[in-house]
Amino acid sequence: MEKLKGIDVNVVNWKSIKQEGLDLEYAVPIPRAIASDLLRELESNLEYFTGELSRIKVFGKVYPLPRQQVAYGDPGITYTYSGVTVPALPWPAPVLALRDFLTALKGIEYDFVLVNKYRNGNDHMGEHRDNEPELDPTSPIASTISLGQERTFVLKHRDARKPGKDKKPIPPVKIELEHGSILLMNPPTNEIWYHSLPARKRLMGARINLTFRKMRR
Ligand SMILES: O=C(O)CCC(=O)C(=O)O
């Protein structure tokens, strides 16, 4: 993806979103036409996990994952999902180009990416935190690149999820993730806030999200 190299990373208009324990940076640095080329290239090159890795276990019952998923990374990196550990697959060229673009933008050297494909508005991701022990705690945990259908990303403070009198009335933070956008979740966001991508039944378009991470080694 040579076109990514032509984007001037010094003029990106970053928006900072801050609250107690929350530190996000959001921008749309990839122009529409380039983002659409990238989406097409990923759609024709990526193959998603099948079998055991395309299912999740909830309270002991197994369900199909409500989205498609695949993981890439440097040699030696493994990925644990629903109790199964697999080696990250070798980087495909368009994904590597996006990783290098992030390094040019923010100077962070990511070594792993989880790719999620939401085929339409029914596909979603439930509330969770990316606080796995193998993640490097000093790097922005996930630098999320969004391509395709715009979807709402919802963050909820951990105290707003507590039951009964411990629950605090902290409103959720909602961000529309646009085609060609990047969201950085800086520490300590992932300790204190949960995030999700709720279903939006009326939306028909597909979205690919790439969440880059740096593993502790
Ligand atoms: O699709 C998204 O923007 C959310 C991805 C996400 O939460 C994750 O990969 O942990």
The ligand as an SDF file (V2000), in Angstrom:
LIG
                    3D

 10  9  0  0  0  0  0  0  0  0999 V2000
  -14.0240   -3.1900   16.3750 O   0  0  0  0  0  0  0  0  0  0  0  0
  -13.6350   -2.4170   17.2520 C   0  0  0  0  0  0  0  0  0  0  0  0
  -13.4720   -1.2160   17.0410 O   0  0  0  0  0  0  0  0  0  0  0  0
  -13.3630   -2.9620   18.6380 C   0  0  0  0  0  0  0  0  0  0  0  0
  -12.2390   -3.9390   18.6700 C   0  0  0  0  0  0  0  0  0  0  0  0
  -11.8990   -4.3790   20.0530 C   0  0  0  0  0  0  0  0  0  0  0  0
  -12.5280   -4.0070   20.9990 O   0  0  0  0  0  0  0  0  0  0  0  0
  -10.7800   -5.2940   20.2840 C   0  0  0  0  0  0  0  0  0  0  0  0
  -10.1720   -5.7970   19.3040 O   0  0  0  0  0  0  0  0  0  0  0  0
  -10.4650   -5.5360   21.4610 O   0  0  0  0  0  0  0  0  0  0  0  0
  1  2  2  0
  2  3  1  0
  2  4  1  0
  4  5  1  0
  5  6  1  0
  6  7  2  0
  6  8  1  0
  8  9  2  0
  8 10  1  0
M  END
$$$$
